[in-house]
Amino acid sequence: MSANQISNRARTYALYTGAPRQLACEVVASLSPHAPLIPAPAHPAQLLLESEAFYWILNSQRDFFEFPFGIRYVQPTAEGIRLHLESNRSLDRLLPGLLPGRMPLGTDDDTIYGVNGLRITARGERGIELRKLGHPTSIQISGPSRRAFQKAEAALAQRIHDQGGEASWLAGDAWTAHERLWEDERQPLSYDASWRQAAWLPSGLLRRLGLLHTVAVPQVVRGDQARVGAWWILELDHASDTGLRRAELVQALTDPEHGLPLELRGHRDLTPGESVGLVLLKSPDNTATLQLRYDRIDYPVVEERAEMFAAIRRRISSLTGEALLPAMPGCSATA
């Protein structure tokens, strides 16, 4: 590829992943000319792991970060994905959602929180690698120091122990008795047929997480899933004085080359104080649905959050302009 081609592709790669410019150029330069910038997982097990990881990320991230979910950028490959975190605090919030732990429920049954069977298989100076027992999978987490990872892991293990539970990920290369029971009874979400059919959507969103701050301009993003993984919801809260950039995000998500197999099926405008704005995207085969919910909320900037909100403001101010979504008469954003 020519230098100009590399530059253009690197710009697109950075847009979708949030990667720094230099890393984007290095990644693109290593690819063959016709290789996809955002590859899909080569193995079904990796796809399912990423779908489950995205579920836990959505359910464990209830805080304000400079970047959505505290993830500065992602680096997807056919074999796995790397999540580069913005801070030690985002690590403290992320680990409990991924590392599996058995917790008592006060009855005869215990439950497993986190990704069942997930293990830390490598530790480096600024990251760890996670794999699921018995599967060719990989999720790397990078950014904080080795000491920060050690501290976050130890604190999580202690919290679980204090509550009478078990830090399952410390069991090494073997399943714990409770993990094995959990797996054999097919309780993990990824065993459900509807979940497996739609797993490409949460995995694809995780691999394109950069769009939530390189194209969209929310202060904070939250989310959930319904219909056993067939319906995913992203809630994007915006400041009252910023644009929504809905059309820009939809265009990137539905791009035929770099986006996902989604079609715009409907949208509803935001009515401040009355209803949230909605955008409905569905796959042509109707296996998966993505609903984007928009609202405007001016969160109080208390002293302990002042620096964080200033960083969020700087991020948002780097994007300007706002296009219009196409008119879609007769369509509903909730159907």
C-alpha positions in Angstrom: 0.0 0.0 0.0 1.1 3.5 -0.6 1.7 6.0 2.2 -1.5 7.8 1.3 -3.5 4.5 1.4 -2.1 3.6 4.8 -2.9 7.0 6.1 -6.5 6.8 4.9 -7.0 3.3 6.3 -5.4 4.2 9.5 -7.8 7.1 9.9 -10.7 4.8 9.5 -9.2 2.2 11.9 -8.7 4.9 14.5 -12.3 6.0 14.0 -13.7 2.6 14.7 -11.4 1.4 17.5 -10.4 4.7 19.1 -6.7 3.7 18.7 -4.0 6.4 18.7 -2.8 7.5 15.3 0.6 5.9 15.5 -0.8 2.5 16.6 -3.4 2.7 13.8 -0.7 3.3 11.2 1.3 0.4 12.5 -1.7 -2.0 12.5 -2.7 -1.0 9.0 0.8 -1.2 7.6 1.0 -4.8 8.8 -2.2 -5.8 7.1 -2.5 -7.1 3.5 -4.2 -4.6 1.2 -7.5 -6.5 1.2 -7.6 -7.6 4.8 -10.6 -6.2 6.8 -9.7 -3.3 9.1 -12.1 -4.7 11.8 -11.9 -8.5 11.5 -14.5 -10.8 12.9 -13.3 -13.5 15.4 -12.0 -16.5 13.5 -13.3 -19.0 16.1 -16.9 -19.2 17.3 -15.7 -19.5 20.9 -14.0 -16.1 20.7 -17.2 -14.6 19.3 -19.2 -16.0 22.2 -16.6 -14.9 24.8 -16.7 -11.3 23.4 -20.5 -11.3 23.5 -20.5 -12.4 27.1 -17.7 -10.0 28.0 -19.7 -7.1 26.5 -22.7 -8.1 28.5 -20.7 -7.9 31.8 -19.0 -4.7 30.7 -22.4 -3.1 30.3 -23.6 -4.4 33.6 -20.6 -3.5 35.7 -19.8 0.0 34.4 -22.0 2.4 36.4 -19.6 5.3 36.7 -18.2 8.3 34.9 -15.1 7.9 32.8 -13.4 10.1 30.2 -14.1 7.4 27.6 -17.2 5.2 27.5 -16.8 2.3 30.0 -13.3 3.5 30.8 -11.9 1.9 27.7 -9.7 4.3 25.7 -9.4 2.0 22.6 -9.7 -1.5 21.4 -7.4 -3.6 19.2 -9.3 -6.4 17.5 -7.7 -9.3 15.6 -9.0 -12.6 14.2 -7.6 -14.4 17.2 -8.7 -12.1 20.0 -9.1 -8.5 21.2 -7.2 -6.1 23.4 -9.0 -3.5 25.6 -6.8 -0.6 26.6 -8.1 1.0 29.7 -7.8 4.7 30.6 -7.0 4.4 34.3 -6.6 2.3 37.4 -10.1 3.2 38.4 -11.5 1.8 35.2 -9.6 -1.4 35.9 -11.1 -1.6 39.3 -14.6 -1.4 37.7 -13.9 -3.8 34.9 -12.3 -6.8 36.6 -15.3 -7.7 38.8 -17.4 -8.0 35.7 -15.1 -10.4 33.9 -13.2 -12.6 36.5 -15.6 -15.3 37.7 -16.4 -15.7 41.4 -18.8 -17.9 43.3 -21.1 -16.0 45.6 -23.6 -17.4 48.1 -27.2 -16.3 47.7 -28.4 -17.1 51.2 -30.1 -20.2 50.0 -28.8 -23.7 49.1 -27.7 -22.3 45.7 -24.7 -20.3 44.8 -24.2 -18.2 41.7 -21.3 -17.4 39.5 -20.7 -13.7 38.6 -18.4 -12.9 35.7 -17.4 -15.0 32.8 -17.6 -18.6 33.9 -14.3 -20.5 33.4 -12.2 -17.3 32.6 -8.6 -17.4 33.7 -5.6 -15.0 33.8 -3.1 -16.9 31.6 -0.4 -14.2 31.2 0.7 -11.1 33.2 3.0 -8.4 31.7 4.3 -5.1 32.8 1.2 -3.2 31.7 -1.5 -5.9 31.1 -2.9 -9.3 31.4 -4.4 -11.9 29.1 -7.6 -13.7 29.8 -8.7 -17.1 28.3 -11.6 -19.4 28.8 -10.8 -22.9 29.9 -10.8 -25.4 27.1 -11.3 -22.8 24.3 -9.0 -21.0 21.9 -9.9 -17.5 23.1 -8.1 -14.4 24.2 -9.0 -11.0 25.7 -6.1 -8.8 26.7 -6.4 -5.9 29.1 -3.8 -3.2 29.0 -3.0 0.3 30.3 -2.5 0.3 34.0 0.8 -0.9 35.6 1.6 -4.4 36.8 1.2 -3.1 40.4 -2.3 -1.7 39.6 -3.4 -5.1 38.2 -2.0 -6.9 41.2 -3.8 -4.6 43.6 -7.1 -4.7 41.7 -7.1 -8.5 41.6 -6.1 -8.9 45.2 -8.8 -6.4 46.3 -11.5 -8.3 44.3 -10.4 -11.7 45.7 -10.6 -10.3 49.2 -14.1 -8.8 48.7 -15.3 -12.1 47.4 -13.8 -14.0 50.4 -15.2 -11.6 52.9 -18.7 -12.3 51.5 -18.2 -16.0 51.9 -17.5 -16.7 48.2 -14.8 -18.1 46.1 -12.4 -16.4 43.6 -12.9 -19.0 40.9 -10.3 -17.6 38.6 -7.6 -18.5 41.1 -8.2 -22.2 40.6 -5.7 -22.5 37.9 -6.2 -24.7 34.8 -9.1 -26.7 36.3 -12.8 -25.9 36.8 -14.0 -25.5 40.3 -16.8 -27.7 41.4 -19.3 -24.8 41.2 -18.0 -23.7 37.8 -18.3 -27.2 36.4 -21.9 -27.5 37.7 -22.7 -24.1 36.3 -21.3 -25.1 32.9 -22.9 -28.5 32.8 -26.3 -27.2 33.6 -26.0 -24.8 30.7 -26.7 -21.7 32.7 -24.2 -19.5 31.0 -26.0 -17.0 28.7 -23.9 -18.0 25.7 -25.5 -21.5 25.6 -29.0 -20.1 24.7 -29.8 -20.5 21.0 -31.1 -16.9 20.7 -27.9 -15.5 22.3 -25.6 -17.6 20.0 -27.4 -16.4 16.9 -27.1 -12.8 17.9 -23.6 -13.0 19.4 -22.0 -11.2 16.4 -23.7 -8.0 17.5 -22.2 -7.5 21.0 -18.9 -8.8 19.7 -19.0 -6.4 16.8 -19.9 -3.5 19.0 -17.0 -4.3 21.3 -14.7 -4.4 18.3 -16.0 -1.0 17.2 -16.2 0.6 20.7 -14.2 3.7 19.5 -17.2 4.9 17.6 -18.8 5.9 20.9 -16.3 8.7 21.4 -14.7 9.3 17.9 -18.1 9.7 16.2 -20.7 10.0 18.9 -20.5 12.6 21.7 -22.2 11.2 24.8 -21.1 12.1 28.3 -21.7 8.6 29.5 -22.9 5.4 27.9 -24.8 2.6 29.7 -26.6 -0.4 28.3 -28.4 -3.7 28.7 -29.7 -6.6 26.7 -33.1 -8.2 26.4 -34.7 -11.2 24.8 -31.7 -13.4 25.8 -29.2 -11.4 23.8 -31.3 -10.8 20.7 -32.0 -7.2 21.6 -29.2 -4.8 22.8 -29.7 -1.3 24.2 -27.2 1.5 24.4 -28.2 4.5 26.5 -26.2 7.6 25.4 -26.6 10.6 27.8 -25.6 14.0 26.3 -25.1 17.4 27.7 -27.8 19.9 27.0 -25.5 22.1 24.9 -24.1 19.5 22.5 -25.3 17.8 19.4 -26.5 14.2 19.3 -24.7 13.1 16.1 -27.1 10.2 15.7 -26.8 10.1 11.9 -23.1 10.0 12.0 -23.1 7.0 14.4 -25.7 5.2 12.4 -23.7 5.7 9.2 -20.6 4.3 10.8 -22.4 1.3 12.3 -24.1 0.4 9.0 -21.2 1.1 6.7 -21.1 -1.8 4.2 -17.3 -2.3 4.6 -16.4 -1.5 8.2 -19.7 -1.6 10.0 -22.1 -4.3 11.0 -24.9 -6.0 9.1 -27.5 -3.6 10.4 -30.3 -1.6 8.8 -32.0 1.6 10.0 -35.6 0.6 10.7 -36.9 3.7 12.5 -36.2 6.6 14.9 -37.9 9.0 17.2 -36.8 12.4 18.1 -35.9 13.4 21.7 -38.5 15.4 23.5 -36.8 17.0 26.5 -38.7 16.2 29.7 -41.1 13.9 28.0 -39.4 11.1 26.0 -36.0 9.9 25.1 -34.8 9.8 21.5 -34.7 6.4 19.9 -32.9 4.8 16.9 -33.7 1.2 15.9 -31.3 -0.9 13.9 -31.9 -4.5 12.9 -30.1 -7.2 11.0 -31.7 -8.2 7.7 -32.2 -11.7 9.0 -33.8 -10.3 12.2 -31.5 -12.3 14.5 -30.4 -9.2 16.3 -31.6 -5.7 17.2 -29.7 -2.6 18.4 -31.7 0.2 20.0 -29.9 3.5 20.7 -31.5 5.6 23.3 -30.6 9.3 23.6 -31.2 11.8 26.4 -29.9 15.1 27.6 -28.8 15.2 31.2 -26.7 17.9 32.9 -25.1 16.0 35.7 -24.0 18.0 38.7 -20.3 18.6 38.7 -19.3 17.9 42.3 -15.7 18.5 43.4 -14.6 14.9 43.2 -15.9 14.7 39.6 -14.7 18.1 38.3 -11.5 16.9 36.7 -13.3 13.9 35.1 -16.0 16.1 33.6 -13.5 18.6 32.3 -11.8 15.7 30.4 -15.1 14.5 29.1 -15.8 18.1 27.9 -12.5 18.2 26.1 -13.3 14.9 24.3 -16.8 16.1 23.3 -15.5 19.5 22.0 -13.3 17.8 19.5 -16.3 16.8 17.4 -18.5 19.3 15.7 -21.3 19.3 13.2 -24.5 17.2 13.1 -26.3 15.5 10.2 -29.9 14.6 10.0 -31.3 11.1 10.0 -33.5 10.3 6.9 -37.2 10.6 7.3 -38.8 7.2 7.8 -42.6 7.6 7.7 -44.6 4.8 9.2 -41.6 3.4 11.1 -41.3 3.0 14.9 -38.2 3.0 17.0 -39.7 0.5 19.4 -41.1 -2.1 17.1 
